[in-house]
Amino acid sequence: MRRLCVMCALLAAAVAGKQRLAPGAMTPSDSTAKRARLVDASPVDARPRACADGADVLLTESSDAVALILRGEAFRGFTLGLYVEDPDAEVDTSTLRRGIVCAPSARAAQRALAKNHVARLIEPLEARGVRVDVYLASYGCEGVPGVSEDVARRWWAELISWYDGSTFRVKAAAPLPRAAGQTQRTLVSYGVDAAIRSGVSYRSFIVWRFDQAALADVEGPARRGDDEPPTGYLEADQEEGGVVASEQGWSAPWRFACGFGALMRADDATSCWRPDYIGHLGRECTERFDRFMRQHGGRGLKRTFPCVAEARPRPRHWIVALENSRETFALSRWMVRTGHVLKAGSTAEARTWTWPCPRPLLLVSNGNFGAAANVGWRDELLCADLAEFGLECGAAANHRVAGEICE
């Protein structure tokens, strides 16, 4: 009972305290504010015109642009390992966690994450001559208790400016109004459909969470020879896709965007998103989309997400997954040809390999009150990004967020 009372108090304090704690943030330039674009306010469940003939429509592709769809709860904040374990409680875990959305520390964390996304996902592709168009699919802070309309609008304009750059990368950025029954599929569908409705032909698309940090660049300089592993994004993005942690993010050739959108748009009766005790899980979406790609001439989805890891000993906290050497992916074929195939029951050799890609890090759910350190924040570059925007690493950050909620 005492645990429940503490959580209810945290939720009430989080909601009541946001307005008082909202910081004076930078004001975006007039040119950015006036570009509040998007675009197409079609209902989320409406099929884009380009996909009118069904999921099997294969879209025309280009060779010079990638669509990056950022989806989920922007300014989500740190969940701090909070759970409601009592099934008879007045609030559930999802409600409790929503109580810290759009707190000041959430803005600082989102600013650091945006810098990470630009540096790790966008700029490496641009350096290789590929344009990256960005689609922001989130609710923003509008409708969050304790957050004024002015603060919500200002923070959303800032979010656009963080990704825009001098080339106005953001092509769609209308926050979706909050409503009952929304799940993860709501925002994935919203973002992917916005990209399809743009009418632009891309070479491939990436679906990435707002609260996910990349720990290595998605691309690097062109390979100098066949001895180097083909791990970079552009090696095979028009033939095969990648996955983040089996369900958190995806990449795929653009021609399959209608099929992916149809999966995300499906109603509850046929949805690939499966409910769990907090929200919905998308592993079945990954399985269905992998089958769809293979049925339509693609190689399917790799276990991993592309990157070009620095040639240095792998940090112990990195979580990596080795590609299936029996597959037809470019990396799988290279592994077989160069002898990077593990013997049954042995992983010792793999620990010496520096090229495997680290799994991207979800920043919002690492660490509890009083934790000595946050495993994800041990990455020195991400820690520096957080510090630049006023958010300490490890236990100090946990204490700051706890103070925001509990004051």
KOLBAKE-605932 format. One record per residue: x, y, z of N, C-alpha, C in turn. Coordinates in steps of 0.1 Angstrom, whole numbers, plus 5000, padded with zeros to 4 digits. Layout:
<sites>
XYZXYZXYZ;...
</sites>
This chain:
<sites>
500849885000500050005000500950135000;501950135008502850245008503450274995;503850164987504450184974503450254965;502150214966501150274957500950424960;500950454973500750594977501950684972;503150624973504250704968504150734953;503750634946503550644931502450744928;501350744935500250834932500750974935;501550994946502051124949503051174939;503851084933504751124922503951164910;502951094907502151134895501551274897;500951294909500251424911501251534911;502451514917503451614917503951644903;504151544895504651564882503651644873;502351614874501351684867501251834872;501251844885500951984890502252064889;503352004889504652094889505152134876;504652084865505252114852505252254848;504052314850503952454846504852544854;505052514866505952594875507352574871;507752454866509152424864509552444849;508552474840508852484826509952594824;511052564818512152664817511952764806;512652874807512652964795513552904785;513052854774513852794764514152894753;515052854744515352944733514152964724;514053074718513053104708513553074694;512852984687513352964673513253084664;513953084654513953194644512553204638;512253334634510953354628510753264616;511753244608511653164596511353014599;511852964610511552834614510052824619;509652924628508352924633507252934622;507553004612506653024601506552904592;507452814593507452694585506652574592;505752614601504952504608504152434597;504752344591504252274579503652144583;502752104580502351984574500951994570;500752014562500951914553499551844551;499451724555498251644552497551604565;496451654568495751624581494751504579;495051424570494151304567494051224580;492951154582492851064593493950964593;494350924605495450824607495150694600;493950654600493650524594493350524579;493450644573493150654559494450614551;494150534540495250484532495750594523;497050614522497650714513497150684498;497050784490496550764477497450674469;498750684471499750604464499650454466;498950424478498850284482497350244480;496650314472495150284471494850144466;495750084459495549954453495949844463;496349884475496649774485498049774489;498349684499499749664504500749624494;500249554484501249494474501749594464;501349724465501849824456503349844460;504149844450505649864451505950004446;506350094455506550234451507850254443;507850354435509050384427510150444436;511350404434512450444442513450534435;514150614443515250694437516550644443;517650714440518950674445519550784454;518950894456519651004463518951054475;517950984481517351044493516750924502;516850954515516350854525515250934533;514150864537513150924545513450874560;513550964569513750934583512550964591;511850864596510550894603510850874618;510750984625510950984640509650974646;509450864654508050834659508050814674;506950834680506750804695506550934703;506750924716506551034725507751124726;507751234719508751334721508651394735;509851434740509851484754509251394764;509551264762508951164770509451164785;510751194786511251204800511751064805;512251064817512850944822511850864831;511650744827510650664835511150614848;512550614849513150584862512750444868;512350354860512050214864510850214873;509850304871508650314879507650214873;507050134882505950044878504850044889;503650024885502550004894502249854894;502549794905502449644906501049604912;500349694918499049654924497949664913;497349554909496249554899495049634902;494849664915493749734920494049884922;495249924917495650064919494750164911;494650284916493950384908494650434896;495950414895496650444883497450324878;497650314865498550204860499850254857;500750164852502150214849502150314838;501350294828501350384817500950524821;499950534830499450664834500550734843;501150654851502250704860503350764852;503750684841504950734833504550854825;503250864821502850984813502951114822;502951094835503051204844504351284843;505351224838506651294837506951334822;506051314813506151364800506251514800;507151574792507251724791507751794803;508451724813509051784824510351854818;510951944826512152014821513251924817;513551814825514551724822514251654809;512951634806512651564793513051654781;512851784782513351874772514851854770;515651864781517051854780517451714773;516851614777517151484772516751474757;515651534753515251534739516251614730;516751724736517651804729518951724726;519451654736520551564735520351454725;519151394725518851284716518751344702;518151464700518151514686519551544681;520451584689521851604685522451474681;522151364689522651234685522051184672;520751204670520151164657520751234645;520951364646521551434635522951394633;523751374644525151334642525351194638;524551104642524750964640523950904628;522750964626521850904615521850994603;521751124604521551214593522851254586;523751314594524951374588525851264581;525951144587526751044579526251014566;524951014564524350984551524551104542;524351224547524551344539526051354534;526951314543528351314539528651224527;527751124525527951034513527051084501;526551204502525751264491524351224491;523751174502522351124502521551234510;520551284504519651374512518751294522;518551354533517751294544516551384546;515351344543514151414546513551354560;513151444569512751404582511251424584;510651324590509151334593509051314608;508451404615508251404629506851354632;506751244639505351184642505251164657;504651264664504551264678503351344682;503051344695501951424701502351564705;503751574708504151694714503651704728;503651834733503251854747501851904748;501151924737499851974737498851874744;498051914753497151834760497751764772;498951784775499651734787499251814799;498651764809498251844821499451924827;499152044830500252124836501152194826;500952174813501852234803500952334795;501352464795500552564788500652544773;499652604765499652594751500952664745;501252774752502452854747503752764748;503952704759505152614761505052504751;503952434749503752324740504152364726;503652484722503952534708505452564707;505952624717507452664716508352544716;508052444724508852334724508752254711;507552254705507452184692508252254681;508152384681508952464672510452434673;510852424686512252394689512652264683;511752164685512052024681512252024666;511452104658511652114644513052174641;513352274648514652344645515852264648;515752174658516852084661517151994650;516151954642516451854631516551924618;516052044616515952114603517352134597;518252204604519552244598519252354588;520352384580520252494571519452454558;519252324556518652274544517152244546;516552274558515152254560514852104558;515452014566515251874564513851824567;513151894577511851844582510851874571;510151774567509151784556507751774562;507551714573506251694579506351704594;505551784601505751804615504551854622;503451794620502151844626501951744638;501951794651501751704662500351644661;500251514664498951454663498151474676;496951514676496151534688496051404696;496151414709495951294717494551254717;494351114718492951064718492950924724;491850884729491750754735492050644725;492650534730492950414721494150424713;494950534714496150544706497250444712;498050384703499050294707500350334699;501350244700502550274692502250274677;501350194673501150184658500550314653;499850394662499250514658500350614652;501450634659502450724654503350674643;503550534644504350474633503550494620;502250464620501450484608501350624604;501250714613501150864610502350914603;503550874608504750914601505050854588;504850724587505150654574504150704563;502850714567501850764557502150904553;502650994562503051134558504151124548;505151034549506251024540505750974526;504750884526504250834514503450944507;502651014515501751124509502651234503;503851254507504751354502504951344487;504751224482504951204467506351194463;507351194473508751194469509151044468;509951014458510550874457511850864465;511950784474513150764482513850634478;515050614482515750484480515350394492;515150444504514850364515514250454526;513750384537513250464548513650404561;513750494571514150454585513050494594;512650404603511650434614512450434627;512450544634513350554646512550614657;512750574670512150634681512750764686;511950854690512450984696513350954708;513150854715513850834728515050724726;515450704714516450604711517750674706;518850634712520150694708520950594700;521550634689522450554682523850564688;524550444690525850444696526950444686;526650434673527650434662527050504650;527850564642527350624629526650524620;525650554614524850464605525650444592;526550534589527350514577528750584579;529650544570531050604571531550624557;532850644555533450654542533250524534;533250534521533050414513534150314516;533750184516534750084519535950084509;537050054514538350064506538549924499;537849824503538049694497537149594503;537149474498536249364502536649304515;537849344520538149294534537449364545;536949484542536249554552534749514552;534149494564532749444565531749544559;530749494552529749574546528649604556;528949684567527949704577527249844576;527749924567527150064566525750054559;524950164562523550164558523450154542;524250224535524150234521524650114513;525250014520525749894513524549814506;523449814513522349724507520949774511;520849904513519549954519518449944508;518749924496517649904486517349764483;517949674491517649524489517249464502;517649514513517449454526517149554537;516549514548516249604558516949564571;516749654581517349624594516349644605;516649604617515749604629516549654641;515849734649516449774662515749694673;516449614680515949534691514649464688;514549404677513449324672512149394670;511949514675510649584673510649734675;511749794679511749934682512050024671;512549974660512850054648513149964636;512950024624513149944612513750034601;514449964592514750034579514349934568;514049984556513649894545513749974532;513849904521513749974508512450044506;512450154500511250244499510050174492;510350084482509350024474508349944483;508849904495507949834504507149914514;507250044513506550134523505050114524;504450084512502950064513502649944522;503449834520503249714528503449734542;504549814545504849844559503749934565;503250034558502250114563500950044565;500649944557499349864558499449784571;500649734575500749654587500549754599;501049874598500949964610499550014611;498750024600497450084599496349984603;496649864604495649764606494849784619;493549754619492749774631493149674642;492549684653492949604665492749454662;491749424654491449284652492549214644;493249284635494249224627495649284629;495749364639497049434642498149344646;499349374641500549304645501049344659;500549454664500949504677500249424688;500949364697500349284708500449344721;499349354729499349424742500149344752;500949424760501549364772501149434784;501749424795501249484808501449634808;502249684799502449834799501849894786;502149834775501649894762501449784752;502149804740502049714729503449674724;503649554720504849504715504749474700;505849504692505749494678506549384672;506949284679507749174673507049104662;505749084663504949024652504949114640;505049244641505149334630506349304622;507449284630508749254623508749124616;508149024622508048894615507148904602;506048974603505148984592505849064580;506449174584507149254574508249184567;509049104575510149024569509548934559;508448864562507848774552507348854540;506748964542506249044531507349084521;508549134527509649174518510149054510;510248934516510848824509509848774498;508548784501507548744491507548844479;508048964481508049064470509449094465;510348994467511649004460512749064468;512549104481513549164489514249054497;515349084504516048984512515548974526;514649064530514149054543514849144553;514549124566515049214577516249144584;517349214585518449164593518149164607;518949094615518849094630519249234635;520149304628520849414633520449544625;520849654631520649784623522049824619;522149874606523449914601524150014609;525450004608526350114614527750094609;528650184612530050174609530750194623;531050094630531650104643533050144642;533550224652534950254652535750134655;536950134650537850014652538550034665;537849994676538350004689537749894697;538349854708537749744716536249784720;535449684719534049714721533749744736;533149854740532749874754531949764759;532149734772531549614778530049624779;529549754779528049774781527349764767;528049764756527449754743526749614742;525549614737524849494733524849474718;525449374713525549354699524949214695;524549214683523949084677524649054664;525148934663525748894651524748854640;525048884628524148854617524148694615;523048644610522948504607523748474594;524848394596525748374585525048284574;523948224577523248134567522348214558;522148344561521248434553521948474540;521248554532521748604519522148754520;522048814532522448954534523848974530;524149104526525549134522526549104534;526149134546527049104557527248954560;526148884558526148734560527148674550;527048714538527948654528529448694531;529648814535531048854539531548774551;530648744561531148674572531548534568;530848474559531248334555532548344547;532648444538533848454529535048484537;534948554548536148594556536348514568;535548414570535748324582535248374595;534348474595533748534607532448454611;532648324612531448244616531848174628;531048184638531348124651531147974651;532047904658531847764660530747744671;530047634670528947604679529347604693;528647684701528947694716530047784720;530647854710531747944713531548084709;531748174718531548314715532848394718;533848334723535048394727535748474716;535748414704536348484692535548614689;534248614690533448724686533748844695;534248824707534548934716535749014711;536448964702537649034697537349114684;536149094679535749164666535249304670;535749404663535449534666534349594656;533949514646533049574636531549544639;531149454648529649434650529049564655;527849594651527149714655526449704669;526649814677525949814690524449834688;523649774696522249794696521949934701;521150014694520750154698520150144712;520350254719519950254734518650334736;517750274743516550344747516950424760;516850554759517350634770516350654782;515050624779514050664789513850564800;514350444799513950344809515250274815;516350344815517550284821517750354835;517750274845518150324858516950354868;517250334880516250354891516650464900;515750514909516250604919517450554927;518450634928519550594936520550494929;520250474916521150384909522650444909;523650354910524950404910525350464897;524850404886525150454873524150394863;524050464852523050424842523950354831;523650234828524450154819524550224805;523550284800523550344787524450474787;524450544798525250664799526750644800;527150524800528550494800529250524787;528450534776528950574764529350724764;530650744762531250874765530650984757;530350954744529751064735528351104739;527551004742526151024747526151104760;527051064769527151134782527551284779;528451304770528851444767527651524761;526851454753525651524747524651564758;524451474768523551504779524051624787;525351614790525951724798525951854792;526051854778526051984771524652054773;523651984775522252044777521852034791;522752024800522452044815521951924822;522151804816521651684823522851594826;523051574839524151494844524051344840;525151274840525051134838524851054851;524350934849524250844861523350884872;523750854884522850884896522551024897;523351114893523051254894521851294886;521751244874520551264866519351214872;519451094878518251034884517751114896;518751174903518351254915517651384910;518251444899517551564894516151544890;515951434882514551404877513651374889;514151304899513351274911512951404918;513851494918513551624925512551704917;512551694904511551764896510151704899;510051574900508751514903508251534917;509251524926508751514940508651654947;509251764941509151894948507651934951;
</sites>
